[in-house]
Amino acid sequence: MAKDVTTYTIKEALAARVDDHVEIAVETQDGTKLKLKATPDQLDALVGDLETILDADDAAA
């Protein structure tokens, strides 16, 4: 990731399918509100990454 990226801690996140994409609404701990739009392929890749991270955490425990 780039150095100039702001890091937020998620307070709440919701997802909804809208036409041909998925929108993820996020509220951060400091009250910042974001809406992310992603294709199903982008989300599949993200889910794969998250599963790999969580599986490694489970294996370490």
Secondary structure as UniProt FT lines:
FT   TURN            3..4
FT   STRAND          10..18
FT   TURN            19..20
FT   STRAND          21..28
FT   TURN            29..30
FT   STRAND          33..38
FT   HELIX           40..60
//
